[in-house]
């Protein structure tokens, strides 16, 4: 099962990792990622950079994919590269997404969430290595918090907008949530879980590392679970505090598509 961790640099990234790199600016981002790209040759990985090929400046032996020019959907193009990497004898696909080049005019929190959750599912399913580099100066606090909340791994500088929770895919149809889901993060949590539930009739959300969820968080949970008719969310390994709050708010007596299971 995949687990969350923080990294000061990208030296420790491994197969199946999906890391959110926060850098001060584009130049700082290149300083962090140059060695990550170079390690592709060392470990026998195919290197794919998402961004205009003339601007990545990360040396030879790199396949560049311009997001706007991708054949079909961007994720479809990335999946094709992963299949080709296996057929070509590489260990795995190593992806560097330059997020300021992906969306030079900016992006909404929803756009970021949809992209990152798609990339998270792709990474968990294929064993690719993905680093999404966010120069701090190009993204608003809300957008950066949304991005950070849906990555299991964080690298680079500490952000002033660290999310209170993380949600990521542990394995197929199993997701893991950690930290605190309260009024501050309820909207980001609702947005992420709504997108996750869209493709999964029963989401098993593992909560062993969830410290607390307040009334706003529980309301967001119920709203996200109910956004898709017939879909359900099962909370696994909920602690006693969260379970008592759920009961005090009366949710066990209501017909909601959320169930707390052992």
C-alpha positions, 0 to 999 in steps of 0.5 A, spaced: 500 500 500 502 506 498 504 511 504 505 519 504 511 522 505 515 529 505 522 529 501 526 535 502 529 534 495 527 529 489 533 524 490 528 519 494 523 519 489 521 511 487 516 507 482 509 509 484 511 516 487 506 522 485 510 528 488 508 535 488 514 540 488 513 547 491 518 551 488 519 559 489 519 560 482 521 557 475 528 557 476 528 554 482 523 549 479 529 547 474 534 547 480 530 541 483 528 537 477 534 537 473 537 531 477 530 528 477 530 528 470 538 526 469 536 520 474 532 517 468 538 515 465 541 512 471 535 508 473 533 506 466 526 510 466 523 513 460 523 521 461 517 525 459 516 532 460 509 536 460 511 543 457 513 546 451 519 542 448 523 549 447 523 551 454 524 545 459 532 546 458 533 540 462 538 536 457 538 531 452 534 524 452 527 527 454 521 526 450 517 533 451 509 533 450 506 540 449 499 539 453 495 543 448 498 539 442 497 532 445 493 527 441 486 527 444 486 528 451 493 529 455 492 523 460 491 519 454 497 521 451 501 520 458 498 513 458 500 511 451 507 514 453 507 509 459 505 503 454 510 505 449 516 505 455 514 498 457 514 496 450 521 499 449 524 496 455 524 502 460 523 500 467 518 505 468 515 512 465 518 518 469 514 524 468 515 531 470 509 536 469 511 543 469 505 546 471 506 553 470 507 551 462 501 547 463 497 552 464 500 559 463 494 563 463 492 560 470 487 554 472 481 553 477 482 549 483 477 544 479 481 544 473 487 542 478 483 537 482 481 534 476 488 533 473 491 531 479 486 526 481 487 523 474 494 523 475 494 520 482 490 514 479 495 513 473 501 513 477 498 508 482 495 503 477 502 503 473 507 504 477 510 511 474 514 516 477 510 523 477 513 530 479 508 536 478 512 542 479 508 548 482 512 555 482 509 558 488 509 565 484 504 563 479 499 559 483 494 562 488 493 560 495 487 556 494 490 553 487 496 551 491 492 548 497 488 544 492 494 541 489 498 539 495 492 536 498 491 530 493 498 528 492 501 523 497 508 526 496 511 533 497 517 536 496 521 542 495 520 548 499 515 549 505 508 552 503 505 557 507 498 554 505 499 547 507 493 543 506 490 540 513 489 534 510 491 529 504 487 524 500 491 519 495 489 512 492 492 507 496 490 501 491 484 500 486 478 503 489 481 504 496 483 511 498 487 514 504 485 520 508 490 523 513 490 530 517 484 534 519 478 535 515 475 542 518 472 548 515 478 550 512 479 544 508 472 542 507 471 545 500 477 542 497 475 535 501 468 535 498 471 537 491 476 532 491 472 526 494 466 528 489 471 527 483 474 520 486 466 518 487 464 519 480 469 513 477 468 509 483 461 506 485 464 504 492 469 508 495 473 505 501 476 511 504 481 509 509 482 513 515 487 510 520 491 517 519 485 522 519 485 525 526 479 529 526 473 531 522 468 537 524 461 538 522 463 542 516 468 536 514 462 531 515 457 535 511 462 536 505 463 528 506 456 527 505 455 532 499 460 529 495 458 522 496 451 524 494 453 527 488 453 521 484 446 517 484 447 510 487 455 511 489 457 510 496 463 512 501 465 507 506 470 510 511 474 504 514 478 505 521 475 511 523 477 513 530 473 514 536 473 521 536 470 522 529 465 516 530 462 519 536 462 526 532 458 522 526 453 519 531 452 526 535 450 529 528 445 524 527 448 521 521 447 514 523 439 515 523 439 519 516 439 515 509 446 518 507 450 514 502 456 514 507 457 508 512 462 507 517 465 500 517 470 496 521 
